[in-house]
Amino acid sequence: MTNSLSGRFLILTVIFVMLAEIFIFVPSVARFREDYLLARLERAQIASLALEADDMISPELESELLRNAQIYNVVLRRNEARQLVLSSPIPAPISATYDMRDPGSMTLIVDALRTLFLREDRVVRVIGDPVRDAGLLIEVTMDELPLRNALLSYGWNILLLSAAISIITASLLFLAVQILLVRPIKGVVTHMQAYASAPEDARKIIKPSATVRELRDAEESLQMMQTQLTSALRQKERLAQLGGAVAKVSHDLRNILTSAQLFTDRIEGSDDPLVKRMAPKLVNSITRAVNLCETTLAFGRVEEPAPSLSRVNLAQIVNEVIDSERLAAGDYALSFSENIPASMTLRADGEQLFRVVFNLVRNARQAIMATGKPGEIGLEATEDDQCWQLTIIDTGPGLPKKAQEHLFQPFHGGVRKGGSGLGLVIAAELIKGHGGRLELVKTDENGTTFAIKLPKEDIAL
């Protein structure tokens, strides 16, 4: 029971109510003791009035008056004269004196607690003001044990009443917690268990129904999370199916390109100057296509190959990319510029670095041509003690807002209309495999700038 929410609420409620009753109990006991002593003073005064009415009172009647008032002696002070009105033998010396004329709250509480813990009978003196101004002072002597017994009886009644209130309050709170909290929480847990058994089934997504604001917020958050997870699982399934299809296409395409490679060997023997100039580029393009098919098949098997690092000449890679893109641009008013030191060599996988640079330059070229306006694409390289950096700058229209928000997330929209959004993702992953970073430096209506950073040390930047 103590492990359940409602059980703990029940126990805490009983404890808190009892603590509250303790704070009420102490002042109540002090008040009861004050009323008890004032009542004894009032009875003593009434008994003394009988003596004033008839001075010839018998000892038996005097003893009965004192016994009824539960006191030993009564002293009245009038006109500064102290008068013993009623008296009887005192069985023990007076142990304490309590002045009830104007006691403070703390004095009453301390005296009440001291009386509660009294272990022996004592004779005490009680001083007070006579009622209706019938003198200056009234003083009585009495046993303290009856007062203690009365306090204990009153205290037990208070405790029993407190216990009853605690049980009733705790029971009501227990029911309220069960209805308002426990049942809705169990309902949420049941929904979560049902959803976990079949997360692809959209029918098992929770529908918020709680009336408590906090619980409804939790249900709405859970609904949003389950909706996103179900969508992600569906997308994952579609990606798995797409991956299988791509693997099959890549396998067949690899065979076709391998056959085409054999034909290019004969083309290289042609005497035509144009063919001689274009044949090596055709061979390189087909070779890269074959390699791409191989890596696609490996990716489909979740075996993306690690980069094969070696020393590569950056200017040569950039020249190949620019030559390819110039051919793709044709007669379009698009210029290319490069500022690459001829001797700069990087430690990288040449094929993977070519794919990254080619992807970025191609995206820039397609973005500029889509505007129908002239443009320029520039590539420049720098290096310092920590890294090599290649910057690609274009004068295109800038990246769309959606592309900026999901720049390196697959299938969230490409940088151009109709794009799949995979190009930059693949490029970023390839650079990350080198221990480097692909960064978007800036993008606006005046163009876009990307930076490729490759570390010179073995540890990634």
FIDOZA-761224 format. One record per residue (C-alpha): x, y, z. Coordinates in pm, whole numbers. Example, Ala and Ser with C-alpha at 12.3 -4.5 7.8 and 13.67 -1.06 7.14 Angstrom:
BEGIN
- px; py; pz
- 1230; -450; 780
- 1367; -106; 714
end
This chain:
BEGIN
- px; py; pz
- 0; 0; 0
- 288; 237; 81
- 417; 191; -275
- 99; 324; -433
- 20; 692; -487
- -316; 676; -311
- -169; 480; -17
- 99; 739; 39
- -158; 1017; 18
- -363; 835; 281
- -70; 801; 522
- 51; 1158; 466
- -298; 1295; 520
- -329; 1117; 857
- 15; 1245; 961
- -55; 1604; 855
- -397; 1612; 1021
- -250; 1475; 1344
- 26; 1737; 1332
- -237; 2006; 1284
- -433; 1867; 1577
- -122; 1877; 1795
- -87; 2248; 1725
- -450; 2283; 1824
- -424; 2041; 2120
- -167; 2233; 2327
- -355; 2567; 2333
- -681; 2379; 2390
- -541; 2199; 2696
- -403; 2527; 2831
- -744; 2688; 2785
- -918; 2397; 2954
- -683; 2423; 3255
- -747; 2797; 3281
- -1126; 2745; 3276
- -1090; 2466; 3533
- -899; 2687; 3780
- -1125; 2987; 3725
- -1425; 2762; 3794
- -1265; 2656; 4126
- -1213; 3021; 4218
- -1576; 3099; 4135
- -1699; 2806; 4345
- -1478; 2923; 4635
- -1627; 3271; 4612
- -1983; 3130; 4615
- -1894; 2922; 4921
- -1759; 3231; 5096
- -2084; 3416; 5030
- -2267; 3158; 5240
- -2039; 3241; 5531
- -2105; 3615; 5491
- -2477; 3549; 5500
- -2446; 3364; 5834
- -2134; 3408; 6049
- -2245; 3124; 6277
- -2181; 2848; 6023
- -2114; 2503; 6163
- -1782; 2325; 6103
- -1969; 2046; 5923
- -2127; 2291; 5677
- -1796; 2467; 5624
- -1631; 2133; 5545
- -1908; 2045; 5302
- -1872; 2380; 5124
- -1498; 2327; 5086
- -1549; 1968; 4969
- -1800; 2073; 4706
- -1561; 2341; 4580
- -1273; 2083; 4590
- -1050; 2324; 4784
- -888; 2348; 5128
- -886; 2720; 5208
- -1044; 3041; 5075
- -880; 3380; 5134
- -1047; 3707; 5032
- -873; 4041; 5027
- -1091; 4346; 5068
- -979; 4697; 5142
- -620; 4577; 5169
- -728; 4338; 5448
- -657; 3967; 5395
- -931; 3745; 5544
- -936; 3366; 5576
- -1297; 3294; 5497
- -1306; 2913; 5482
- -1037; 2675; 5600
- -957; 2313; 5658
- -640; 2118; 5732
- -389; 2112; 5441
- -240; 1761; 5395
- 95; 1881; 5253
- 297; 2198; 5203
- 206; 2422; 4913
- 427; 2325; 4616
- 337; 2592; 4360
- 139; 2910; 4314
- -61; 2993; 3998
- -167; 3352; 3939
- -473; 3359; 3712
- -528; 3733; 3716
- -350; 3811; 3387
- -145; 3513; 3273
- 36; 3514; 2937
- -33; 3255; 2670
- 308; 3092; 2704
- 270; 3079; 3083
- -63; 2899; 3050
- 82; 2649; 2795
- 393; 2574; 3004
- 190; 2529; 3325
- -59; 2303; 3144
- 218; 2080; 3006
- 384; 2066; 3347
- 53; 1955; 3500
- 4; 1687; 3234
- 338; 1529; 3312
- 286; 1549; 3691
- 358; 1214; 3860
- 257; 1295; 4219
- -19; 1478; 4398
- 63; 1832; 4503
- -110; 2110; 4691
- -107; 2437; 4498
- -219; 2791; 4558
- -440; 2960; 4296
- -484; 3339; 4291
- -749; 3522; 4090
- -984; 3819; 4065
- -1324; 3781; 4236
- -1622; 3791; 4005
- -1838; 4107; 3991
- -1561; 4303; 4171
- -1642; 4136; 4503
- -1301; 4220; 4646
- -946; 4277; 4541
- -825; 3918; 4532
- -936; 3565; 4599
- -692; 3288; 4688
- -755; 2915; 4728
- -547; 2606; 4800
- -631; 2280; 4627
- -500; 1940; 4513
- -345; 1940; 4163
- -408; 1571; 4088
- -782; 1614; 4003
- -678; 1889; 3760
- -429; 1651; 3595
- -695; 1378; 3566
- -937; 1623; 3408
- -667; 1738; 3165
- -587; 1379; 3067
- -953; 1300; 3009
- -994; 1613; 2799
- -673; 1536; 2606
- -784; 1182; 2524
- -1113; 1313; 2394
- -925; 1561; 2172
- -694; 1285; 2043
- -983; 1051; 1967
- -1166; 1328; 1787
- -848; 1410; 1592
- -806; 1046; 1495
- -1165; 1030; 1374
- -1123; 1351; 1172
- -796; 1218; 1026
- -952; 891; 919
- -1252; 1061; 762
- -1038; 1324; 588
- -786; 1065; 467
- -1064; 841; 335
- -1223; 1128; 144
- -885; 1232; 6
- -811; 869; -84
- -1131; 853; -289
- -1058; 1191; -448
- -706; 1085; -544
- -837; 758; -685
- -1093; 939; -899
- -893; 1247; -1001
- -539; 1109; -1030
- -493; 734; -995
- -758; 624; -1243
- -650; 873; -1515
- -285; 776; -1462
- -373; 406; -1488
- -561; 491; -1807
- -251; 660; -1949
- -38; 359; -1850
- -288; 125; -2016
- -274; 334; -2336
- 106; 326; -2328
- 112; -52; -2287
- -138; -97; -2569
- 60; 135; -2793
- 388; -42; -2709
- 239; -373; -2827
- 177; -231; -3177
- 332; 116; -3228
- 261; 109; -3601
- -116; 98; -3538
- -240; 458; -3536
- -565; 348; -3369
- -374; 292; -3045
- -253; 650; -3019
- -395; 802; -2701
- -681; 1051; -2725
- -663; 1314; -2446
- -966; 1293; -2219
- -848; 1404; -1873
- -1020; 1700; -1712
- -725; 1781; -1483
- -507; 2032; -1664
- -171; 1874; -1576
- -287; 1526; -1676
- -434; 1657; -1999
- -104; 1828; -2079
- 71; 1494; -2020
- -179; 1312; -2245
- -138; 1571; -2521
- 242; 1544; -2500
- 216; 1165; -2511
- -19; 1186; -2810
- 225; 1409; -2997
- 516; 1177; -2916
- 324; 866; -3024
- 212; 1035; -3346
- 570; 1132; -3431
- 698; 785; -3342
- 433; 613; -3553
- 519; 840; -3845
- 890; 770; -3796
- 830; 396; -3788
- 630; 414; -4109
- 903; 619; -4271
- 1162; 370; -4148
- 965; 87; -4306
- 938; 277; -4633
- 1311; 353; -4621
- 1386; -15; -4566
- 1175; -103; -4869
- 1335; 176; -5070
- 1679; 56; -4964
- 1604; -293; -5090
- 1486; -153; -5422
- 1790; 74; -5455
- 2021; -218; -5380
- 1864; -419; -5662
- 1883; -127; -5906
- 2244; -56; -5808
- 2335; -421; -5861
- 2193; -423; -6214
- 2329; -76; -6293
- 2676; -183; -6181
- 2669; -468; -6433
- 2556; -233; -6710
- 2827; 22; -6630
- 3092; -248; -6614
- 3001; -345; -6969
- 3016; 21; -7073
- 3364; 41; -6924
- 3481; -225; -7168
- 3356; -22; -7465
- 3535; 294; -7350
- 3869; 113; -7376
- 3818; 96; -7757
- 3705; 457; -7778
- 4035; 569; -7627
- 4212; 431; -7937
- 4025; 669; -8171
- 4228; 924; -8374
- 3962; 1192; -8338
- 4115; 1476; -8123
- 3779; 1553; -7959
- 3729; 1186; -7873
- 4081; 1165; -7732
- 4010; 1467; -7512
- 3669; 1349; -7391
- 3742; 975; -7354
- 3941; 999; -7025
- 3662; 1204; -6866
- 3407; 949; -6985
- 3617; 667; -6838
- 3648; 854; -6507
- 3273; 922; -6494
- 3187; 558; -6560
- 3442; 444; -6299
- 3289; 676; -6041
- 2942; 552; -6130
- 3055; 193; -6075
- 3212; 289; -5741
- 2891; 469; -5641
- 2690; 155; -5716
- 2932; -47; -5504
- 2903; 191; -5209
- 2523; 203; -5246
- 2512; -175; -5217
- 2735; -156; -4911
- 2512; 114; -4760
- 2210; -109; -4817
- 2387; -371; -4608
- 2458; -107; -4340
- 2826; -135; -4430
- 2914; 217; -4546
- 3289; 187; -4610
- 3523; 402; -4406
- 3727; 653; -4608
- 4054; 522; -4747
- 4281; 810; -4648
- 4575; 902; -4868
- 4744; 1215; -4995
- 4532; 1373; -5272
- 4581; 1690; -5475
- 4289; 1922; -5410
- 4340; 2134; -5724
- 4307; 1825; -5945
- 3977; 1723; -5782
- 3838; 2076; -5809
- 3943; 2100; -6178
- 3760; 1775; -6258
- 3446; 1900; -6085
- 3456; 2236; -6266
- 3517; 2074; -6606
- 3217; 1845; -6550
- 2991; 2131; -6443
- 3100; 2355; -6731
- 2983; 2085; -6969
- 2652; 2057; -6779
- 2601; 2436; -6789
- 2660; 2448; -7166
- 2609; 2799; -7307
- 2444; 2933; -6989
- 2597; 3256; -6854
- 2767; 3088; -6560
- 3130; 3145; -6471
- 3358; 2940; -6247
- 3658; 3059; -6049
- 3907; 2876; -5835
- 4176; 2982; -5594
- 4343; 2655; -5503
- 4718; 2632; -5441
- 4853; 2388; -5699
- 5073; 2215; -5441
- 4806; 2175; -5169
- 4763; 1808; -5078
- 4508; 1680; -4828
- 4481; 1358; -4634
- 4144; 1230; -4758
- 3962; 970; -4963
- 3984; 1112; -5317
- 3663; 954; -5446
- 3457; 1059; -5144
- 3597; 1413; -5147
- 3515; 1438; -5520
- 3155; 1334; -5446
- 3123; 1602; -5174
- 3267; 1884; -5386
- 3073; 1771; -5693
- 2748; 1763; -5493
- 2797; 2117; -5357
- 2901; 2269; -5692
- 2620; 2091; -5876
- 2363; 2222; -5625
- 2500; 2574; -5671
- 2491; 2545; -6051
- 2133; 2413; -6053
- 2017; 2688; -5813
- 2167; 2963; -6033
- 2030; 2818; -6356
- 1684; 2789; -6200
- 1676; 3170; -6163
- 1751; 3229; -6533
- 2007; 3496; -6438
- 2385; 3497; -6483
- 2586; 3373; -6190
- 2923; 3273; -6056
- 3059; 2984; -5850
- 3392; 3021; -5676
- 3609; 2772; -5489
- 3900; 2871; -5268
- 4119; 2674; -5028
- 4316; 2775; -4719
- 4500; 2591; -4445
- 4643; 2649; -4099
- 4809; 2435; -3835
- 4485; 2252; -3750
- 4293; 2197; -4072
- 4244; 2237; -4445
- 3940; 2439; -4553
- 3766; 2445; -4890
- 3501; 2715; -4937
- 3234; 2701; -5211
- 3068; 3038; -5284
- 2783; 3100; -5527
- 2571; 3397; -5629
- 2247; 3202; -5634
- 1914; 3288; -5465
- 2004; 3130; -5130
- 1858; 2825; -4959
- 1482; 2799; -4897
- 1362; 2832; -4540
- 1260; 2466; -4521
- 1602; 2355; -4645
- 1773; 2567; -4377
- 1562; 2414; -4100
- 1634; 2053; -4209
- 1964; 2104; -4387
- 2133; 1777; -4289
- 1821; 1564; -4235
- 1726; 1311; -4507
- 1391; 1329; -4689
- 1295; 1668; -4543
- 1311; 1857; -4870
- 1611; 1935; -5084
- 1776; 2266; -5160
- 1596; 2276; -5497
- 1244; 2193; -5609
- 1201; 1820; -5657
- 1515; 1735; -5460
- 1519; 1439; -5222
- 1727; 1608; -4956
- 1989; 1330; -4961
- 2276; 1515; -5132
- 2385; 1733; -4841
- 2316; 1455; -4591
- 2550; 1218; -4775
- 2811; 1492; -4816
- 2800; 1576; -4444
- 2832; 1208; -4350
- 3129; 1159; -4582
- 3312; 1460; -4435
- 3224; 1347; -4083
- 3383; 1013; -4168
- 3706; 1207; -4229
- 3676; 1363; -3882
- 3582; 1698; -4033
- 3276; 1919; -4070
- 3056; 2050; -4349
- 2918; 2389; -4246
- 2672; 2637; -4391
- 2858; 2967; -4350
- 2583; 3197; -4483
- 2285; 3204; -4715
- 2068; 3493; -4830
- 1931; 3645; -5151
- 2288; 3727; -5260
- 2412; 3369; -5250
- 2525; 3078; -5036
- 2858; 2978; -4885
- 2956; 2630; -4766
- 3283; 2535; -4597
- 3450; 2193; -4582
- 3695; 2153; -4295
- 3928; 1852; -4278
- 4156; 1804; -3975
- 4528; 1762; -4011
- 4549; 1551; -3696
- 4401; 1207; -3640
- 4150; 1341; -3383
- 3839; 1506; -3528
- 3801; 1879; -3478
end
